[in-house]
Amino acid sequence: MARKNLKVDHVLVQEGDFSFDSVFNLMMKFFALGKLPTAIFAANDEMAMGVTKAVKSKGLMVPEDISVLGFDNLKFSSIFEPGLTTIAQPAFEIGENRWNY
């Protein structure tokens, strides 16, 4: 964002504990503040699912109202409703090539 000279609203940058419940509770804080982002990047798919659940609990839709992106590509992500956009991590390949920087 800095390279594109975009302002970072630090209220919208929050840390969870990589769990469904932690991010669900963070989303409830966003709703209480009335300050919703247009998109959320979650550190893992479990958190992305918690975001989606929170968004849906408020009668909003993913991705129409808030886009959600996870990071894991868990098998369950493909059957979650709505389907989760996620980034796959090639964990085996990363470990296999750890000395080949």
For each residue, the residues with C-beta under 8 A, 3 or more apart:
1: 4 6 7 8
2: 5 6 8
3:
4: 1
5: 2
6: 1 2
7: 1
8: 1 2 12 13
9: 12 13 35
10: 13
11: 33 35
12: 8 9 30 35 37
13: 8 9 10
14: 26 29
15:
16: 19 22 23 26 42 43 47 50
17: 22
18: 22 43 44 46 47
19: 16 22 23 46 47 50
20: 23 24 46 47 49 50 53
21: 24 25 50
22: 16 17 18 19 25 26 47 50
23: 16 19 20 26 27 42 47 48 50 51 54
24: 20 21 27 28 50 51 53 54
25: 21 22 28 29
26: 14 16 22 23 29 30
27: 23 24 30 31 50 51 54 55
28: 24 25 31 32 54
29: 14 25 26 32 33
30: 12 26 27 33 35 36 37
31: 27 28 34 36 54 58
32: 28 29
33: 11 29 30
34: 31
35: 9 11 12 30
36: 30 31 66
37: 12 30 40 66
38: 66 67
39: 66 67 68 69
40: 37 48 51 66 67 68 69
41: 69 71
42: 16 23 45 47 48 50 51 68 69 70 71
43: 16 18 47 71
44: 18 47 48 70 71 72
45: 42 48 49 70 71 72 73 74 76 77 84 86
46: 18 19 20 49 50 72 74
47: 16 18 19 20 22 23 42 43 44 50 51 70
48: 23 40 42 44 45 51 52 68 69 70 71 77 84 86
49: 20 45 46 52 53 70 77 80 84
50: 16 19 20 21 22 23 24 27 42 46 47 53 54
51: 23 24 27 40 42 47 48 54 55 62 66 68
52: 48 49 55 56 62 68 80 82 84
53: 20 24 49 50 56 57
54: 23 24 27 28 31 50 51 57 58
55: 27 51 52 58 60 61 62 65 66 68
56: 52 53 59 60 61 62
57: 53 54
58: 31 54 55
59: 56
60: 55 56 64 65 66
61: 55 56 64 65
62: 51 52 55 56 65 66 67 68 82
63: 66 67 68 82 85
64: 60 61
65: 55 60 61 62
66: 36 37 38 39 40 51 55 60 62 63
67: 38 39 40 62 63 85
68: 39 40 42 48 51 52 55 62 63 84 85
69: 39 40 41 42 48 85 86 87
70: 42 44 45 47 48 49 73 74 77 84 85 86 87
71: 41 42 43 44 45 48 86 87 89
72: 44 45 46 77 86 87 88 89
73: 45 70 77 86 87 88 89
74: 45 46 70 77 86
75: 78
76: 45 79 80
77: 45 48 49 70 72 73 74 80 83 84 86
78: 75 83 84
79: 76
80: 49 52 76 77 83 84
81:
82: 52 62 63
83: 77 78 80
84: 45 48 49 52 68 70 77 78 80
85: 63 67 68 69 70
86: 45 48 69 70 71 72 73 74 77
87: 69 70 71 72 73
88: 72 73
89: 71 72 73 94
90: 93 94
91: 94 95
92: 95 96
93: 90 96 97
94: 89 90 91 97 98
95: 91 92 98
96: 92 93
97: 93 94 100
98: 94 95
99:
100: 97
101:
